[in-house]
Amino acid sequence: MISKEKWAETIKNFQEKELPSIIERDINIPLEIPINRAVSIIGPRRAGKTFEMYSLISKIMKNAKKEQILYVNFEKADLGILGYQDLVVMLETFYELYPENKKNKIWLFLDEIQNVSNWEKFVRTALDENIKVYLSGSSSKLLSKEIATSMRGRSLTYSIFPFSFKEYLKTKGIIFQKYHSSYEKAKIVNLLKTYLEYGGYPEAVVYEIERERILTDINDIAIFKDVIERNKIRNTKAMKLLINALINSKEFSVNKFYNFLKSRGVKVGKTVLYRYTDYLNDAFFVFMLRKFSNSYKEAEQSIPKIYFIDNGLLRISGIQDVGRLMENLIFIELFKRGLNISYWKDIQGKEVDFVIKENKAVKQLIQSSYDVEDFNTKEREVKALLKASKELKCSNLIIINSNYEAEEKIKGKKIKFIPLWKWLLS
């Protein structure tokens, strides 16, 4: 049990600490939330959840005293193993330090709450006492589906990811506008090259000189704490081989990988490998994009294409192919926009990278092609788009590329060619 003295020290440390300078994110988390609802902020490790909490605290402090706010980071704080009763003592200590808060509105910011056992019971009790509660957790620990179960419908969930390109530009002093001067456009295109290669993890963006070390650290900690440690994985060799295979795969078959490991003498069950890929997906580390099908079963049984949460993680793993990086970036942007995504492929091997579905209708087909100035590349991408357009009854056709912008009519279909930077800012 943590003593009240230790809690008082932790609480006062926050009260005396100045909040850091904050880059405003393109996310709108409300300060006034519906009664009896906690706000849960989820996302991959080091994507900016803590700083989003600081941002919310700064806004609250415009109309309230800092003493009405209790913030605790349960991962960084030297508090040891915590449980429900420790949180009860924490709140009692807060009221003893600031007795006027018994009558005041108060806010609790519980950062990395997954490190506390039975935290749900405490949060539900706090909500019943009309305390405003904000939670954050590493994606592997505080997924929205887990929140929905443990909080019994008493939480609103928001996601924080590494910087979008708009947010990245903001860190470089460029504010998105509808129109840009030729100088601004040149600067944007130049910055895109760095963003494409090193991604949008906030620390790596702000501290560019150390970005490779920072990205390596994020990668290693995310794998260890959010995948291996959380899921109590003992066969770390198989997990590391799996991650390496995913990094170097465009499409990935668990069955083929199982046979590969078997030939190498690595003992691991096929069911275990499926579970490992689920762990990586739950941690917002790797995403498996399924083939388009109106049959859910058929889609789930298809061989998935592989994407990673941030290009920086691909970069430190040796991936430098600009086409691969561009396609990964487009996927992540589509994912952040909350779209229903799949890919299309016919029996001849023609492929469309992204199929956007809304309800039961296909709304858009997107190809990622870095260099459409190459005749053979352009012809291949266009042929696949036209075939998919006919089969899926969709005429909204887009090819995202490095710098070509036009609208061409080919075989009766309009195809829009959009530069990557412009699409990202659309």
Residue pairs with C-beta under 8 A, 6 or more apart in sequence:
1 85
1 86
1 89
2 79
2 80
2 82
2 86
2 89
2 90
4 89
4 92
4 93
4 96
6 79
7 89
7 90
7 93
7 94
8 93
8 96
8 97
10 72
10 77
10 79
10 90
11 70
11 72
11 90
11 93
11 94
11 97
12 97
14 70
14 71
14 72
15 66
15 67
19 54
19 57
19 58
20 51
20 54
22 51
22 54
22 55
22 58
23 51
23 167
23 170
23 171
23 202
24 55
24 170
25 48
25 52
25 55
25 160
25 167
26 164
26 166
26 167
27 52
27 158
27 160
29 39
29 41
29 52
29 56
29 158
30 39
31 56
31 59
31 60
33 39
33 132
33 156
34 156
35 130
36 127
36 128
36 154
37 127
37 154
37 155
37 156
38 123
38 127
38 133
38 134
38 135
38 151
38 154
38 155
38 156
39 133
39 134
39 135
39 155
39 156
39 158
40 135
40 136
40 137
40 142
40 144
40 147
40 151
40 155
40 156
40 157
40 158
41 49
41 52
41 53
41 134
41 135
41 136
41 137
41 157
41 158
41 159
41 160
42 49
42 136
42 137
42 139
42 142
42 143
42 144
42 147
42 157
42 158
42 159
42 160
43 49
43 139
43 159
43 160
43 161
43 284
44 138
44 139
44 161
44 162
44 222
44 226
44 283
44 284
44 285
44 309
44 310
45 138
45 139
45 218
45 221
45 222
45 225
45 226
46 201
46 202
46 203
46 218
46 221
46 222
47 160
47 161
47 162
47 201
47 202
48 160
48 162
48 163
48 202
49 111
49 136
49 137
49 160
50 73
50 111
50 136
51 202
52 136
52 160
53 71
53 109
53 111
53 134
53 136
56 109
56 134
57 69
57 71
57 107
57 109
60 68
60 69
60 107
61 69
64 104
64 105
64 107
67 98
67 100
67 101
68 98
68 101
68 104
68 105
68 106
68 107
69 106
69 107
69 109
70 90
70 91
70 94
70 106
70 107
70 108
70 109
71 109
71 111
72 90
72 109
72 110
72 111
73 111
73 112
74 82
74 110
74 111
74 112
74 113
74 114
74 115
74 116
75 111
75 112
75 115
76 112
79 86
81 117
82 115
82 116
82 117
83 116
83 117
83 118
84 116
84 117
84 118
84 119
84 121
84 122
86 116
87 116
87 119
87 122
88 122
91 108
91 126
94 101
94 106
95 101
95 102
105 130
105 132
106 131
106 132
107 131
107 132
107 133
107 134
108 126
108 131
108 132
108 133
108 134
109 134
109 136
110 116
110 119
110 123
110 133
110 134
110 135
110 136
111 136
112 136
112 137
112 138
112 141
113 119
113 123
113 135
113 136
113 137
113 142
114 137
114 138
114 141
114 142
115 141
116 122
120 150
120 151
123 133
123 135
123 151
123 154
124 151
124 152
124 154
126 133
127 133
127 154
135 142
135 147
135 155
136 142
138 225
138 226
138 283
139 226
139 282
139 283
139 284
140 225
140 226
140 227
140 230
140 279
140 282
140 283
140 284
141 226
141 230
143 282
144 157
144 159
147 155
147 157
148 155
148 157
159 336
161 200
161 284
161 309
161 332
161 336
162 199
162 200
162 201
162 202
162 309
162 310
162 312
163 171
163 200
163 201
163 202
163 205
164 200
164 333
164 336
164 424
165 192
165 195
165 200
165 333
165 421
165 424
165 425
166 176
166 424
166 425
167 200
168 191
168 195
168 200
168 205
169 175
169 176
169 188
169 191
170 176
171 205
171 206
172 191
174 184
174 187
174 188
174 191
176 425
180 188
188 421
188 425
189 403
189 419
189 421
192 420
192 421
192 424
195 311
195 329
196 311
196 322
196 325
196 326
196 329
196 420
197 311
197 315
197 320
197 325
198 204
198 205
198 211
198 215
198 311
198 312
198 315
199 215
199 310
199 311
199 312
199 313
199 315
200 310
200 312
201 214
201 215
201 218
201 310
201 312
203 214
203 218
204 210
204 211
204 214
204 215
204 218
204 312
205 211
207 214
211 312
212 315
212 316
215 312
215 313
215 315
215 316
216 316
218 312
218 313
219 313
219 316
219 317
222 283
222 285
223 239
223 243
223 285
226 283
226 285
227 233
227 239
227 279
227 280
227 283
227 285
228 236
228 239
230 279
230 283
231 279
233 239
233 276
233 279
235 267
235 268
235 272
237 266
238 261
238 266
238 268
238 272
238 273
238 276
239 276
241 261
241 266
242 257
242 273
242 276
242 277
242 280
243 280
243 286
244 317
245 252
245 257
245 260
246 252
246 277
246 280
246 286
246 306
247 308
247 314
247 317
247 318
247 319
248 319
249 306
250 305
250 306
250 324
251 303
251 304
251 305
251 306
252 288
252 303
252 304
252 305
252 306
253 303
254 270
254 273
254 274
254 277
255 270
257 273
258 268
258 270
258 273
261 268
261 273
277 286
277 288
280 286
281 287
281 288
284 309
285 308
285 309
285 313
286 306
286 307
286 308
286 309
287 306
287 307
287 308
287 309
287 331
287 335
288 304
288 305
288 306
289 304
289 305
289 306
289 307
289 331
289 341
289 342
289 343
290 299
290 300
290 302
290 304
290 342
290 343
291 298
291 299
291 302
291 303
291 304
291 342
291 343
291 344
291 345
292 299
292 342
292 343
292 344
292 355
292 357
292 362
292 392
293 299
293 302
293 342
294 360
299 342
305 343
307 327
307 328
307 331
307 332
307 335
308 314
308 328
309 332
310 332
311 325
311 328
311 329
311 332
314 324
314 325
314 328
315 325
319 325
322 370
323 368
323 369
323 370
323 371
326 368
326 370
326 400
326 402
326 420
327 353
327 368
329 420
329 424
330 353
330 354
330 366
330 368
330 400
330 420
330 423
331 341
331 354
333 424
334 341
334 354
334 356
334 366
335 341
339 356
340 356
340 357
340 358
341 354
341 355
341 356
341 357
342 354
342 355
342 357
343 351
343 352
343 353
343 354
343 355
344 351
344 352
344 355
344 365
344 388
344 391
344 392
345 351
345 352
346 387
346 388
346 391
350 383
350 384
350 387
350 388
351 384
352 365
352 366
352 367
352 384
352 385
352 388
353 366
353 367
353 368
354 364
354 365
354 366
354 367
354 368
355 362
355 364
355 365
355 366
355 388
355 392
356 362
356 363
356 364
356 365
356 366
357 363
361 394
362 392
362 393
362 394
363 394
363 396
364 394
364 396
364 397
364 398
365 385
365 388
365 389
365 392
365 394
365 396
365 397
365 398
366 398
366 399
366 400
367 381
367 384
367 385
367 398
367 399
367 400
368 400
369 377
369 378
369 381
369 399
369 400
369 401
370 401
370 402
371 377
371 401
371 402
372 378
372 381
372 399
372 401
372 404
372 417
373 404
381 399
382 399
382 410
382 415
385 397
385 399
385 413
385 415
386 397
386 410
386 411
386 413
388 394
389 395
389 397
389 413
395 413
395 414
397 413
397 414
397 415
397 416
398 415
398 416
398 417
398 418
398 423
399 415
399 416
399 417
399 418
400 418
400 419
400 420
400 423
401 417
401 418
401 419
401 420
402 419
402 420
403 419
404 417
404 419
405 417
405 418
405 419
405 422
406 416
406 417
407 414
407 415
407 416
407 417
408 414
408 415
408 417
409 415
418 426
